[in-house]
Amino acid sequence: MTLRFYDTASAEVRDFVPLVPGKVSLYYCGATVQGMPHVGHIRSAIAFDQLTRWLEYRGFRVTVVRNVTDIDDKILAKSEASFHPDFEQEPGSVPEEEWWALAYRYEQEFLKAYDILGVSRPTYEPRATGHIPEMHALIQRLIDRGHAYPALDDSGDVYFDVRSWNKYGALTRQRIDDMQGAADADPRGKKDPRDFALWKGYKEGEPTTASWVSPWGTGRPGWHLECSAMVTKYLGTEFDIHGGGLDLRFPHHENEMAQSQAAGHGFANFWMHNGMVTYQGEKMSKSVGNTISPAEMLELAPPRVVRYYLGQAQYRSVLDYQPTSLQEAAAAVERIGGFVARAFRALSSDGALLFGSHGTVPEAFAVAMDDDLNVPQALAVLHDTVRAGNSALTDGDMEATRQALVSVTDMLRVLGISAAAQPAIDDQATSALGTLIEAQLAARAEARSRKDWAASDAIRDTLAAAGVLVEDNADGATWSLQRS
C-alpha cells in the first residue's frame, strides 16, 4: 500500500507518510457563517469526507478539525444590513439580527446540509470566537520574533510584516512585488500595503460585542490568524494535512503558512485543495444568475444523488454543473441501487450464502483511491462490479452475486454514498425491508443455534454495513436503522 497525494506547496504528487505511525491529523477550512451554504462549501466538505473515509479504511486513526469562522467583516456587514429598512431578507432570515445570532443560525444550516449529504462530523469543530487567548499568544510571538508590528497610525491594528519573512509567497509561487495590497485594513498604518491584519482595532459604529480586550487595544482577530491559532491548539505546531477550496490558496492559506512558519511552527506537511464548481463552463455568480445552491439541488434530486454528483470528480478538478447533471447522477445511482435490491431479493432465502464472509473493496478500487483519491476511476470499478453482479444474477450464479453485492456495499460505504440521507419510503417498502431483515436474523439465529459464530458475526456485520443495527437481548435479536 502506497498512498500518494498532490501537495500544493511542492506542486507534486508525493508519498503520504503520517508524522505519527497509524495516525493522521487533518484540518480543513470550514465556513464563514455569514449566509446559506453554497455548492462550493459542500463540494469541499465531501472531498475531505472522502479523504477521511479512505484513510480510515486504510487503517489510520484520523483526527479531523474543521473550523467555524463566526467573527468576520462579512458577518458584521450582513448583521448591520439586517437593521436597515431597505434590507432584502433571505428566506427564513430574522430581521434586526445580532451578529452572533446570525452566525449561529447559519452555522446550523451548514450542519444540516452536511448531515443530509452524509458528511461525517469532524472530531472537533472549533469556533474562532472561542480562541481569542490563543490568537493573542500567537500575535505576541510574531512581534517578539520580528515578524509583526502594531499599526503606525495608532488604530489598534497589528500587521504581519510580509517582507520580514523571506518565504512569503512560497505556497502560491508569487513574488511580493507582483502582489496587490491586502485589502483587509486601511493601508495608512502599514509598512507595506501587502502586510495583512493579525488584529483589527475597534472602530466607531461597530458592535461592542464584536470586540475583545488585547495588549494592543480593543478589537477582533484577522481572518488568517484564526485558523493558525485553532489548528495548532488541537493538532499541534506540525500536523499532516491542511485542506480547503482552491480559492483559499491566496491570500488565506498563503498567509496562514507564512505567519505559522514565521512563529517557528512546522505547520502542514501536505496542503490539499479541492477544485471549484462551475455552471456550464462559467464561474458561478449571483449577479449573472448562473448559480445553483445545495438546497436547490436537493429540491431536484434525493440526497444520495446530490452526494454522488458532488463527489464524482477527482477532487482537484473543476466540477461543471449542467442542467442534465443531476439526471445523469440519478441514473447512475439507480443502476447501483437496482442491483443491490435485486441481489438482496435473490439471496435473501439463503442467509449463509449472502453473509458468508465480510468483503473488502476490489484491488482496482483501492489502487485508484490510493492514487490521490482518483474517485472517477474508483467509480468505474464500482459500476463494473455492478455490471458483473447483474450478469451473475442472470446466470443464476449466487456466489458471484454475493461477492459482487458485498464489494458494492463496501465501496458505497467508503465513498460515503450510503451515508447520505435516503428519501422517505412508503409503508409497503418498509414492510418489504422488514421482511428481508427478519429473514437474515432468522438465518443468524439458526447459525447461533449450531454454534457457527463466524456465520452469525458475518450476518451482523453485513447488516451493520447496510445501516441496520442488530442488538441481542434475552428475548432474541432486535434491529433498527442507524441514522447518518
C-alpha positions, -999 to +999 in steps of 0.1 A: +000+000+000+014+034-011-008+064-005+000+093-027-015+128-026-009+160-045+008+186-023+001+222-034+032+235-016+056+213-036+034+211-067+038+174-070+022+141-060+041+127-030+040+095-010+020+101+021+037+091+054+020+104+085+040+122+112+028+096+138+026+060+125-010+048+124-025+083+130-034+112+107-041+148+117-063+167+092-075+203+093-097+218+066-113+252+064-150+253+072-175+280+067-176+317+073-211+316+086-225+348+070-250+332+047-265+299+035-241+272+023-232+273-014-222+244-036-185+251-032-187+247+006-204+214+002-181+201-025-151+208-003-167+191+027-175+160+006-139+159-008-124+158+026-150+134+039-139+110+011-103+115+022-111+108+058-132+077+049-104+063+028-077+070+054-099+052+080-104+023+056-066+020+052-064+016+090-055+051+102-070+068+132-079+101+118-084+133+139-104+158+118-107+195+128-130+218+107-133+254+119-162+278+120-154+314+113-180+331+134-165+366+135-156+384+103-162+416+083-188+399+062-208+387+092-208+421+108-218+437+075-247+413+070-259+418+105-257+456+102-277+454+069-305+435+086-312+466+107-316+488+076-352+494+065-344+486+028-326+454+037-337+425+014-342+395+036-332+360+027-360+334+031-361+323+067-339+351+080-346+371+111-350+409+109-327+430+131-304+402+140-274+405+162-241+393+145-237+364+169-272+352+164-269+354+126-236+335+127-251+307+149-282+304+127-262+299+095-238+275+113-268+253+119-278+255+083-243+242+073-245+214+098-279+204+084-266+203+048-235+183+059-257+158+077-282+153+049-254+147+024-236+122+046-206+143+056-192+128+088-190+151+118-154+162+125-135+151+156-139+187+167-153+219+152-139+250+169-153+285+166-130+314+162-146+334+190-137+307+215-099+310+209-090+347+214-063+340+241-045+316+217-046+343+190-032+369+214-003+345+222+004+339+185+005+376+177+028+383+206+051+355+195+053+370+160+060+405+174+088+391+196+103+373+166+103+405+145+075+394+120+047+416+132+041+452+145+014+474+159-001+498+133+018+530+127-014+551+129-024+541+165-056+524+151-051+493+173-044+471+143-015+447+143+000+436+110+022+408+097+053+422+081+055+402+048+090+414+039+103+401+072+096+366+060+117+356+030+095+326+022+063+347+018+046+337-015+061+302-014+027+284-014+014+301-045+049+307-060+045+345-062+069+374-058+059+400-032+064+429-056+039+413-080+012+410-053-016+435-048-021+452-014-040+434+013-075+449+014-082+439+050-075+473+066-066+509+057-030+508+043-020+541+060-010+522+092+011+496+073+048+495+064+039+478+032+004+477+015+007+439+013+011+435+051-021+418+064-040+422+096-035+399+126-056+421+148-082+447+139-087+476+163-123+486+173-138+512+150-167+536+159-200+522+150-191+485+153-209+464+179-191+463+212-199+427+215-177+420+184-145+432+202-122+418+228-096+435+251-060+429+239-025+442+247-028+463+215-062+477+222-098+465+220-106+448+187-110+414+169-089+389+151-079+389+115-093+360+094-060+344+086-048+344+122-079+325+134-071+293+116-034+292+126-044+296+163-071+269+162-052+242+142-021+244+164-042+242+196-058+209+185-033+193+162-001+208+173+025+230+156+031+204+130+004+182+115-003+160+084-028+177+061-043+212+057-071+213+032-097+237+017-111+250-015-088+262-043-100+297-039-084+298-004-048+293-016-043+330-017-044+350+004-058+329+032-036+298+031-005+317+019-009+340+050-016+311+073+015+293+062+037+324+065+026+335+099+027+300+113+062+292+100+074+326+110+063+318+145+086+287+143+060+261+136+065+234+110+027+236+103+012+215+075+031+186+059+006+184+030-016+212+015-046+197-004-071+219-023-103+209-040-114+224-073-143+247-079-178+241-092-188+259-124-221+264-142-219+253-178-183+262-180-186+296-163-178+308-128-210+309-107-221+344-099-253+357-083-251+389-104-250+368-136-278+345-123-259+312-131-259+297-096-274+266-081-274+261-043-273+228-024-308+235-013-319+238-049-301+206-058-319+188-030-353+200-044-343+184-078-329+151-065-326+129-034-295+134-011-277+103-024-279+116-060-266+150-049-238+134-029-229+112-059-228+142-082-208+165-060-183+137-052-179+120-086-150+141-099-113+139-089-112+164-060-086+187-076-105+190-109-133+215-118-168+201-114-190+216-141-228+217-135-251+212-165-289+211-165-287+173-170-260+167-143-284+155-116-304+134-141-272+116-151-262+111-114-297+098-107-294+072-135-261+060-121-274+058-085-305+040-098-283+014-116-264+007-084-295+006-062-313-016-087-286-042-085-284-041-047-322-045-044-323-074-069-293-091-053-308-089-018-341-104-031-323-132-049-301-141-019-325-135+010-336-171+011-300-183+019-285-163+047-253-182+048-247-176+011-255-139+014-235-133+046-209-160+045-180-135+046-172-099+050-157-084+019-131-058+010-131-033-018-117-046-051-080-042-056-085-019-086-107+004-065-080+005-038-053+013-063-075+042-077-082+057-042-045+054-032-036+074-062-045+109-050-082+099-045-089+090-081-127+088-075-136+087-112-116+055-116-129+041-084-165+047-096-156+029-128-147-001-107-179+002-088-200+003-120-180-026-134-188-046-103-225-038-106-225-050-142-207-082-132-232-087-104-262-083-128-246-108-152-242-132-123-278-128-113-289-135-149-267-166-150-280-178-116-245-177-101-254-169-065-219-170-051-207-145-077-237-123-070-230-124-033-194-114-038-204-085-061-230-073-035-205-073-007-180-054-028-206-029-039-218-021-004-182-018+008-174+007-020-206+027-014-197+030+023-161+041+016-173+068-009-199+080+016-228+075-008-246+051+015-243+077+043-264+103+026-300+106+038-325+084+019-359+097+008-388+087+029-402+052+019-438+041+020-454+015+041-451-012+015-414-007+011-410-006+049-428-039+052-406-055+025-374-042+041-385-056+075-393-090+059-358-092+043-341-082+076-361-106+096-352-134+072-315-127+078-320-125+116-336-160+114-306-173+094-284-157+121-304-173+149-301-207+132-263-202+128-260-193+165-280-224+175-254-246+158-226-225+173-214-212+140-202-179+154-184-169+123-216-170+102-235-153+129-210-125+132-208-121+094-246-116+091-245-090+119-215-072+103-230-071+068-263-058+082-244-031+100-226-021+068-260-017+052-271+006+081-290-020+102-281-021+138-286-056+155-289-058+193-291-091+212-311-095+243-328-121+264-357-124+241-336-127+209-323-101+184-339-068+176-329-044+148-331-007+140-319+016+112-288+036+120-291+073+114-264+090+093 
